Amino acid sequence: MKTNFEINGLFYENKNLLCRKYLDIRRNGTITDKPDLMVVMMNPGSSRPEDGNEKNTIASKAVPDKTQDQIMKVMNNCNFNYARILNLSDLREAKSKVFYSKLEELKKIPHSIFNDDRINDFERLFIKGIPVIFAWGVNKKLEALAIKAIERINEPRPFGLLKEGTTSAYYHPLPQNYHEQERWCEEISKMLKI
């Protein structure tokens, strides 16, 4: 499936931390400059620049991870051509537990596009008026970042699987159980087709 898409991201370093500002997944042959789907997830995980250059000033080809495969499945199911992924945090960290352990330290740097000091990035990269999927996970440690993102985005009808009894915990696209991964794609695809 990856061969059907071109994947580009803007990778950078911030205080020696490896980061990614955004990731674009575009179907091969698509000529539009504007995404038709926005996705907001936790953090960039193991996605990395294909050329190994961590200090690009423009987007470069990216090696996707398994979570992005899930987004491509949804794109195929719903005939989307161009999805942009933003994250609660730009920090690239594949292990969730390590990411959670760094959240306090990250408060000292502008690691989230949803922070007030990154408003220019947000206004340039977040496309309004198109479907938005919330999919950052349900860990309580994400709550402050999730609430900030929800407020900044201000989307009355986001798509996502909201954990029962919460207002900001949306299930991640890649749960550990394979059947749950399939279910996430199916449920999100159904929502988007209505």
N, C-alpha and C positions, 0 to 999 in steps of 0.2 A: 504493500500500500504506500509506503514512503516514496516509492518511485513515481507516484502520481502527484507529488507535491514538492514545491521548493520551500525550504525552511531557512529563514534568515533571522538573526538576532543581533542586537547591539550589546556587545560584551565590553566590560570595563573593570577597572580596579578602583577600590575606594579604601584608602588606608590599609593597603595590602590585602584587602578582602576581594575575592573574585565575585563579580556581580554581572547581572544582565538586566538592562533597562526594559526591553520588550522582546517578544518573539512573534514573527509573522509566519503563518502557514498559508501558502498560496498554491492553489491547484495549478498544475502546469498548463500553460496557454492562457491563463487569466491575465487580462490587460488592465483591469481596473486598479486605481491607486487607493481606493477606499475599501476597508474591510466590510464584510457583510455580517460578521459575527465577532463579538467581544467575549473574552473568557478571562475571569479573574481567579487565580489560584494562589496557593500559599507562597512558594518561592521557586526559583528556577531549577532546583534539583540537580540532576547530573547533565543537563544540556550544556554543550560546550561549543566553542568556535571550531569549525572544521580545520581551519588553517593554524590553530594553536595560538593565534594572536589575541591576547587578553586586553589589549589597549586600542581597540578600533574606535575611530571617530564616526564611522558609518556602519550600517548593518553589514554583517558578513554571513556566509553560509554556516549553518549550525547543524550539529549532530543532535537529533532529537532523542528524547528518552521515552520510556514506555507510557508515561502519562500523556505525552503529546500524541502517541498512537491512538489513545482513547478519543482525543479531540478530532483526529482525522476520521475516525469511524463515524462520529456524529456528523461531521461535515459531509461525508459520503451519504449517510442516511437521509440527510435533509437538503442535499444539493447546495451547500454553501461552498463558495469558491475561495474565500479569503478570511481567515480568522486571525485576530491579534490577541496575544496573551500578555496580560499584565499580572503582576504578583503583589501580594500584600507586602512582601519584602523582595528587594533585588538580589539579596545574598544567595549565591549558588552553593547549595549544600544538599547532598543527596540523602543524608540521614536526618530524619525528622527530629530525633532526640537531640542530636548535636545542634540543629537549628534552634530548637526551643531553648537550649542552654545558652545560646548567644543573644537572645532577645533583649536582655537587660543591657548588655554591652552595646547593642545596635542602636539603642536610644540616643547615643552620642553622635551618630552620623545620620545624614539624610538617606536612609536605606529604603524608604517607602515612597512610592510615587503619589500616595494619597496624603502625605504630610503637607502642611501649609507651605513649607519652604520649597516644595516641588510643584507648585501649582502650574507653572509654565510647562513643565514636562507633561503633567496630566492633561492640560487643555490641548496640547499638541498631539498627544498619542491616544487619548480616549475618544472614541467616536460615539457620539450620542445619536439616538434615533434608530438604533439597530438592536437586535436581540443581544442580551447580556447573560452569560452563564456565570453564576457564583459557585465556586468549587474549591474552596481552600481547606476544607477539613473541619473537624469538629472538636479539636483539642481546645480546652478552656484557655490555654496560654495564648491563643490567637484572638481572643475576644476583643481586646482593645484595638488591634489592627483591623479586624473585620468591621467593627462598628465605624471606625474612621473611613474605611473604604465605602461602606454602605451610604454614609452621610455624603461623602464627596461625589459619588456616582449619582445618587438621588434618582434611582430608577424605580418607578412604582411597581413594575412587573418583571423582576428578574427571574431567570430560569435557574433551577437547581433543586437538589434534594435537601430540604431543610430538616435538620434533626428535630424530632418531636420535643416540645417543651422549650425550644430556644427561638431566638429572633435573629441570630447572626451566625449559626453553625451550619454550614452547608457541606454535605459529604463530598469528599475528594473523589476524582475520577478513577483512581487506582487503588481500591481497597485490596487487602492481601488475598482475599478469596476470589478465584477466577470467576465464579458464578456471579458474585457481587459486582465485579467489573463489567460483565455482560449486562447485568441488570441496570447499572448506572447508564450505560450507553443507550439501552432500550428506553428507559424512562425519560432521559433528557431528550432523545430524538422524538418521542411521542409528544412531549410538551411543546417542542419547537414546531411540530407539524400542525398543531391545532390552530 
